[in-house]
Amino acid sequence: MKDILTAPYLVDLVRTLTNMYAHGWDERNGGNVSVLLHEADLADYLDLDHVIREIPTGFAAPELEGCCFLVTGTGKYFKNVQYDPANNLGIVRLIDGGKTAQLLWGYSDGGKFTSEFPAHMMSHVARMKVDPENRVVMHCHPANLLAMTYVHDLDEIKFTRTLWQMCTECIVVFPDGVNVVPWMLCGTNEIGEATAKKMETARLVVWSQHGIYGAGKDLDETFGLIETAEKAAEIYMKIAHLPLVNTITDAQMHELEARFGVKARPGYLA
């Protein structure tokens, strides 16, 4: 049996979480990440018949029956993951229609998965229906996107268009736009359901006055989605109080669509 700490998906997650903390996106124990794994990914590293313990999830997700996830732990600081992955991360397998999680590895101090586990799992279900290759859900608190929700109209078309206009690559990176959830109590099934609904039409979902959710095929793509949106929000926050002299026009965005083979979300451009 190989050392689980050398598994590519675990090495990648440790590096990504360390980078997220360095970016200032995940203060204290803020933020959480989950990665969908196949049992074939785990077979060389874990005894899949050995269940450490079972943890109630508090929700149902029959679509994820038997699925395994690498998930950050509740109350854990991303800055500590690189020094003690087994304490700060866990690998679970969902059974009982998603109502129970079997712990296969990790949470060595007796802890469990992030309090946002329902939002993650519901988002995985939503994204899998759109694109089965989407295996990562990432939540963090980028300062400029968070600030933008205080001063910008939360209408999804307006919010998306503003971000698209800030950086040339934005419409190329997230042509499906950005969806927005108004402030809701975090850590609940209700916000999980609202987020999952928004995930049906976009890979980026802003939580007003809180942070953002991103989904993608791997950690790099998902990190890059959030990174690009946050850069656009940073530019907006720097210029929002100034007269706008120039912008990226809709005609120019159509040029970008043609050049890079993407299609903007219907109804978002003239």
Solvent accessible surface area in square Angstrom, and as a share of the most:
residue,aa,sasa,rsa
1,M,162,0.72
2,K,119,0.50
3,D,82,0.42
4,I,16,0.08
5,L,81,0.40
6,T,83,0.48
7,A,0,0.00
8,P,86,0.54
9,Y,31,0.12
10,L,2,0.01
11,V,43,0.25
12,D,65,0.34
13,L,0,0.00
14,V,22,0.13
15,R,163,0.60
16,T,16,0.09
17,L,0,0.00
18,T,41,0.24
19,N,62,0.32
20,M,0,0.00
21,Y,77,0.29
22,A,80,0.62
23,H,82,0.37
24,G,49,0.47
25,W,9,0.03
26,D,1,0.00
27,E,93,0.41
28,R,157,0.57
29,N,50,0.26
30,G,12,0.12
31,G,9,0.08
32,N,11,0.05
33,V,0,0.00
34,S,0,0.00
35,V,12,0.07
36,L,9,0.05
37,L,5,0.02
38,H,98,0.44
39,E,79,0.35
40,A,86,0.66
41,D,42,0.22
42,L,0,0.00
43,A,53,0.41
44,D,78,0.41
45,Y,31,0.12
46,L,21,0.10
47,D,79,0.41
48,L,31,0.16
49,D,133,0.69
50,H,109,0.49
51,V,46,0.27
52,I,83,0.42
53,R,79,0.29
54,E,101,0.45
55,I,11,0.06
56,P,105,0.66
57,T,14,0.08
58,G,63,0.60
59,F,16,0.06
60,A,57,0.44
61,A,3,0.02
62,P,88,0.55
63,E,93,0.42
64,L,0,0.00
65,E,91,0.41
66,G,33,0.32
67,C,28,0.17
68,C,1,0.00
69,F,0,0.00
70,L,0,0.00
71,V,0,0.00
72,T,2,0.01
73,G,7,0.07
74,T,51,0.30
75,G,43,0.42
76,K,29,0.12
77,Y,63,0.24
78,F,2,0.01
79,K,80,0.34
80,N,57,0.29
81,V,1,0.00
82,Q,79,0.35
83,Y,167,0.63
84,D,63,0.32
85,P,20,0.13
86,A,31,0.24
87,N,34,0.17
88,N,6,0.03
89,L,0,0.00
90,G,0,0.00
91,I,0,0.00
92,V,0,0.00
93,R,32,0.12
94,L,0,0.00
95,I,38,0.19
96,D,86,0.45
97,G,21,0.20
98,G,0,0.00
99,K,119,0.51
100,T,21,0.12
101,A,0,0.00
102,Q,23,0.10
103,L,1,0.00
104,L,8,0.04
105,W,30,0.11
106,G,10,0.10
107,Y,3,0.01
108,S,80,0.52
109,D,87,0.45
110,G,53,0.51
111,G,20,0.19
112,K,91,0.38
113,F,8,0.03
114,T,6,0.04
115,S,68,0.44
116,E,11,0.05
117,F,0,0.00
118,P,14,0.09
119,A,1,0.00
120,H,0,0.00
121,M,0,0.00
122,M,29,0.13
123,S,0,0.00
124,H,1,0.01
125,V,19,0.11
126,A,7,0.06
127,R,14,0.05
128,M,53,0.24
129,K,148,0.63
130,V,79,0.45
131,D,50,0.26
132,P,102,0.64
133,E,114,0.51
134,N,5,0.02
135,R,63,0.23
136,V,3,0.02
137,V,1,0.00
138,M,0,0.00
139,H,2,0.01
140,C,0,0.00
141,H,29,0.13
142,P,0,0.00
143,A,68,0.53
144,N,35,0.18
145,L,1,0.00
146,L,47,0.24
147,A,34,0.26
148,M,0,0.00
149,T,5,0.03
150,Y,143,0.54
151,V,92,0.53
152,H,26,0.12
153,D,74,0.38
154,L,59,0.29
155,D,64,0.33
156,E,37,0.17
157,I,70,0.36
158,K,110,0.47
159,F,0,0.00
160,T,0,0.00
161,R,59,0.22
162,T,18,0.10
163,L,0,0.00
164,W,2,0.01
165,Q,43,0.19
166,M,28,0.13
167,C,14,0.09
168,T,78,0.46
169,E,82,0.37
170,C,0,0.00
171,I,1,0.01
172,V,37,0.21
173,V,49,0.28
174,F,1,0.00
175,P,23,0.14
176,D,31,0.16
177,G,0,0.00
178,V,0,0.00
179,N,1,0.01
180,V,8,0.04
181,V,2,0.01
182,P,87,0.55
183,W,154,0.54
184,M,55,0.25
185,L,115,0.57
186,C,60,0.36
187,G,33,0.31
188,T,33,0.19
189,N,49,0.25
190,E,108,0.48
191,I,3,0.01
192,G,0,0.00
193,E,98,0.44
194,A,29,0.23
195,T,0,0.00
196,A,14,0.11
197,K,133,0.56
198,K,56,0.24
199,M,0,0.00
200,E,81,0.36
201,T,74,0.43
202,A,0,0.00
203,R,39,0.14
204,L,0,0.00
205,V,0,0.00
206,V,1,0.00
207,W,3,0.01
208,S,1,0.01
209,Q,56,0.25
210,H,35,0.16
211,G,1,0.01
212,I,0,0.00
213,Y,0,0.00
214,G,0,0.00
215,A,0,0.00
216,G,0,0.00
217,K,110,0.47
218,D,59,0.31
219,L,16,0.08
220,D,118,0.61
221,E,53,0.24
222,T,0,0.00
223,F,20,0.08
224,G,22,0.21
225,L,3,0.01
226,I,0,0.00
227,E,70,0.31
228,T,20,0.12
229,A,0,0.00
230,E,18,0.08
231,K,105,0.44
232,A,0,0.00
233,A,0,0.00
234,E,54,0.24
235,I,51,0.26
236,Y,34,0.13
237,M,57,0.26
238,K,127,0.54
239,I,55,0.28
240,A,52,0.40
241,H,143,0.64
242,L,94,0.47
243,P,117,0.73
244,L,115,0.57
245,V,127,0.73
246,N,121,0.62
247,T,62,0.36
248,I,30,0.15
249,T,61,0.35
250,D,23,0.12
251,A,67,0.52
252,Q,84,0.37
253,M,1,0.00
254,H,72,0.32
255,E,116,0.52
256,L,24,0.12
257,E,14,0.06
258,A,88,0.68
259,R,174,0.64
260,F,104,0.43
261,G,72,0.69
262,V,35,0.20
263,K,153,0.65
264,A,5,0.04
265,R,46,0.17
266,P,118,0.74
267,G,68,0.65
268,Y,15,0.06
269,L,26,0.13
270,A,108,0.84
